[in-house]
Amino acid sequence: MTRPAPRTRLSRSAGAGAAVLLVLGAATACSSSADGDEAVSGSGSASGKLSGTVTVFAAASLTESFTTLGERFEKAHPGTEVTFNFGGSDSLAAGITSGAPADVFASASPKTMKIVTDAGDAAGTPATFVRNQLEIATLPGNPDSISSLKDLTDSKLKVVLCDKEVPCGAAAQTALDAAGLKLTPVSYEQDVKSALTKVRLKEADAALVYKTDVHAAGDKVEGVDFPEAAEAVNDYPIALLKDAPNAGAAEAFIAYVRSDEGQRVLADAGFLTS
């Protein structure tokens, strides 16, 4: 079992930033999810000023967007600190079910969230807050002229995939099955960031990763869309954990992620929010 990656701690901001009422209003606006599931409310903020650390276990593909959301949440709630543990969703779920202390779990697939809910470690029903779609990441300028999923089967190319147990790996296999293709990668990586890094370091010619990761990499890689990606869109659920050490602030953070402002941040990162 792969151990969860070391936690990433965000520094506190000294400025007050947005008013506390902003997140409270967002929590009210997000009282229900798009598919009818009951949303996690931000009721913790109604009982008084939020404070303390919120520990969030989140899929690696959420690194950039959740880091931004954490910083904004801290500014809206002086006295709070959001600490992240980013990694492969399967490893994070295993850590939670093994007793790792955390307040929130944001997974890259319902399957990995189910590991936590089946163990009785989630409080309430997880809610889908975004979706993500695959894209081919190539070297800058796409020197191998990759234009389709089939092109990745060329034996001359070094292609990297996520491990099949990780949501991005499962999605890649679904897309390949939809295209009727078989692909033997040069390596399987533990999470989507590791797969993308292989391309960024020119250790691979291409990788199947999420559109959001290509977006976050800027000009260090180039993205190639392919139609089969529509067959492998991943829902991202988020849940408050049963033994959350800071449940009130955790509920408010979840509400903020699902608020209009939170959804704008995620959409800007390339996630599908509707």
C-alpha positions as a printed Julia matrix, in Angstrom:
274×3 Matrix{Float64}:
   0.0    0.0     0.0
   1.32   3.37   -0.95
   1.47   5.77    1.98
  -0.21   9.18    1.62
   2.11  11.96    0.54
   3.42  14.43    3.15
   1.0   17.17    4.04
   1.24  20.55    2.45
   0.67  23.4     4.91
  -0.61  26.74    3.73
   0.65  29.88    5.44
  -1.85  32.07    7.18
  -2.76  35.41    5.71
  -2.72  38.41    8.03
  -5.43  40.28    6.1
  -9.08  39.79    6.88
  -9.95  39.42    3.17
 -13.54  38.61    2.35
 -16.09  38.88    5.12
 -17.17  35.77    6.99
 -20.68  36.32    5.71
 -19.49  35.58    2.18
 -18.91  31.93    2.98
 -22.07  31.72    5.07
 -24.07  32.96    2.12
 -22.32  30.47   -0.12
 -23.23  27.65    2.24
 -26.9   28.62    2.04
 -26.79  28.88   -1.73
 -25.28  25.38   -1.94
 -27.75  23.6     0.32
 -28.32  20.89   -2.28
 -26.19  19.25   -4.96
 -26.97  19.09   -8.65
 -27.96  15.43   -8.43
 -30.24  15.97   -5.48
 -27.91  14.71   -2.77
 -28.08  16.65    0.46
 -25.2   19.13    0.65
 -22.94  19.47    3.63
 -24.06  22.71    5.21
 -21.84  25.43    6.61
 -23.78  25.46    9.86
 -20.56  25.34   11.87
 -19.94  29.0    11.04
 -23.33  30.0    12.42
 -22.38  29.0    15.97
 -19.48  31.41   16.21
 -16.15  32.4    14.76
 -14.31  29.58   13.01
 -10.79  28.73   14.14
  -8.2   26.01   14.12
  -6.81  23.7    11.46
  -8.87  21.99    8.75
  -7.07  18.93    7.41
  -8.1   18.04    3.86
  -7.13  14.83    2.07
  -7.55  15.62   -1.65
  -6.81  14.0    -5.01
  -3.53  15.13   -6.57
  -5.38  16.72   -9.49
  -6.92  19.21   -7.06
  -3.55  20.55   -5.9
  -3.57  23.95   -7.59
  -7.29  24.75   -7.26
  -7.62  23.58   -3.64
  -4.47  25.46   -2.65
  -6.13  28.63   -3.97
  -9.41  27.81   -2.23
  -7.59  27.13    1.03
  -5.82  30.48    0.91
  -9.08  32.32    0.23
 -10.86  30.42    2.99
  -8.16  31.44    5.48
  -8.52  35.08    4.47
 -12.29  34.89    4.93
 -11.83  33.24    8.33
  -8.82  34.68   10.22
  -7.76  32.15   12.82
  -8.23  29.15   10.54
  -5.56  27.2     8.69
  -6.14  24.7     5.89
  -3.66  21.85    5.68
  -3.66  19.59    2.62
  -2.52  16.05    1.96
  -2.54  15.61   -1.84
  -2.02  12.21   -3.45
  -3.6    9.3    -5.25
  -7.21   8.91   -4.15
  -6.79   5.21   -3.38
  -3.81   5.86   -1.1
  -5.63   8.7     0.66
  -8.7    6.52    1.2
  -6.5    3.76    2.63
  -4.91   6.27    4.99
  -8.3    7.47    6.22
  -9.63   3.96    6.83
  -6.4    3.17    8.69
  -7.06   6.01   11.12
  -5.14   8.97    9.68
  -6.63  12.12   11.28
  -8.45  14.28    8.72
 -11.55  16.46    8.44
 -12.4   16.32    4.73
 -11.88  13.87    1.87
 -12.12  15.05   -1.75
 -11.73  12.11   -4.11
 -11.25  11.88   -7.88
 -13.85   9.14   -8.22
 -16.92   7.68   -6.49
 -15.14   4.31   -6.38
 -12.37   5.58   -4.12
 -14.84   7.56   -2.0
 -16.78   4.3    -1.53
 -13.75   2.82    0.24
 -14.25   5.46    2.94
 -18.05   5.3     3.1
 -18.08   1.49    3.21
 -15.72   1.67    6.19
 -18.15   4.0     7.95
 -15.63   6.83    8.01
 -17.74   9.5     6.26
 -20.3   11.69    7.97
 -23.39  11.93    5.78
 -23.61  11.45    2.03
 -20.69  12.58   -0.17
 -21.61  15.2    -2.77
 -20.19  15.53   -6.28
 -18.69  19.0    -6.64
 -16.86  18.86  -10.02
 -16.03  16.51  -12.88
 -12.82  16.01  -14.84
 -11.89  14.72  -18.28
  -8.76  13.18  -19.74
  -6.38  14.77  -22.21
  -3.14  13.62  -23.82
  -0.13  15.54  -22.5
   2.74  15.77  -24.98
   6.08  17.53  -25.05
   5.86  21.24  -25.88
   5.15  21.75  -29.57
   3.91  18.15  -29.87
   7.06  17.0   -31.76
   5.64  13.52  -32.36
   2.49  14.95  -34.01
   0.17  13.03  -31.69
  -3.41  13.72  -32.7
  -5.4   10.74  -31.42
  -5.53   8.05  -28.76
  -4.51   5.51  -31.4
  -1.26   7.39  -31.99
  -0.18   6.46  -28.45
   0.0    2.78  -29.45
   3.02   3.49  -31.68
   5.82   1.34  -30.24
   8.32   4.14  -30.85
   6.61   6.36  -28.29
   7.24   6.32  -24.55
   3.8    6.65  -22.98
   3.0    6.88  -19.27
  -0.3    6.01  -17.57
  -1.54   6.32  -14.01
  -1.77   3.1   -12.05
  -5.01   1.27  -12.79
  -6.09   1.55   -9.14
  -5.92   5.36   -9.32
  -8.94   7.21  -10.79
  -6.96   8.69  -13.71
  -5.65   5.21  -14.54
  -9.11   3.69  -14.41
 -10.41   6.49  -16.64
  -7.56   5.92  -19.11
  -8.42   2.23  -19.33
 -12.09   3.1   -19.9
 -11.11   5.43  -22.76
  -8.82   2.82  -24.31
 -11.56   0.2   -24.08
 -14.0    2.61  -25.73
 -11.54   3.02  -28.62
 -10.83  -0.71  -28.81
  -7.13  -0.1   -28.18
  -4.43  -1.81  -26.13
  -1.54   0.21  -24.8
   1.53  -0.94  -22.89
   3.05   2.07  -21.1
   6.69   2.41  -20.12
   5.49   2.95  -16.54
   2.42   3.17  -14.34
   2.54   6.12  -11.95
   1.0    6.42   -8.47
  -0.94   9.61   -9.28
  -1.65  12.0   -12.12
   1.0   14.53  -11.11
   3.68  11.83  -11.25
   2.54  10.81  -14.74
   2.66  14.4   -15.95
   6.09  14.95  -14.41
   7.5   12.19  -16.62
   6.54  14.26  -19.67
   7.71  17.54  -18.16
  11.13  15.98  -17.49
  11.17  14.52  -21.03
  11.33  11.01  -19.62
   8.21  10.19  -21.63
   6.75  11.4   -24.92
   3.17  11.48  -23.73
   0.87  10.7   -20.81
  -2.86  10.32  -20.3
  -3.75  12.83  -17.59
  -6.57  15.2   -16.71
  -7.24  18.39  -18.65
  -6.8   20.29  -15.4
  -3.24  19.03  -15.03
  -2.34  20.04  -18.58
  -3.85  23.46  -17.83
  -1.82  23.78  -14.61
   1.43  22.86  -16.38
   1.18  25.86  -18.71
   3.69  25.84  -21.57
   5.69  22.95  -20.1
   3.44  20.47  -21.92
   0.91  20.56  -24.73
  -2.59  19.09  -24.55
  -4.33  17.0   -27.2
  -8.05  16.33  -26.95
  -9.51  13.02  -28.11
 -13.18  12.0   -28.48
 -12.98   8.86  -26.33
 -12.34  11.07  -23.29
 -16.07  11.76  -23.19
 -16.56   8.1   -22.25
 -14.37   8.44  -19.17
 -15.44  11.57  -17.29
 -14.76  11.32  -13.55
 -17.1   12.67  -10.87
 -15.31  14.16   -7.84
 -17.13  13.64   -4.5
 -16.32  15.48   -1.28
 -17.28  14.44    2.25
 -16.94  15.44    5.88
 -15.22  12.64    7.78
 -16.9   10.99   10.75
 -14.22  11.72   13.33
 -13.27  15.15   11.96
 -11.24  17.0    14.65
 -12.61  20.35   13.43
 -16.03  19.49   12.03
 -17.48  23.02   12.11
 -14.7   24.58   10.06
 -14.59  21.52    7.81
 -18.29  21.91    6.98
 -17.7   25.57    6.15
 -14.77  24.66    3.88
 -16.89  22.1     2.01
 -19.64  24.68    1.62
 -17.1   27.15    0.25
 -15.8   24.62   -2.29
 -19.37  24.17   -3.5
 -20.25  27.87   -3.45
 -20.39  30.04   -6.59
 -16.95  31.47   -5.82
 -15.47  28.05   -5.21
 -16.95  26.71   -8.42
 -15.47  29.64  -10.37
 -12.0   28.8    -9.08
 -12.47  25.16  -10.09
 -13.86  26.08  -13.52
 -10.9   28.39  -14.13
  -8.64  25.39  -13.41
 -10.37  23.42  -16.16
 -12.84  21.36  -14.15
 -16.38  20.71  -15.4
 -18.73  22.32  -12.9
 -22.13  21.66  -14.46
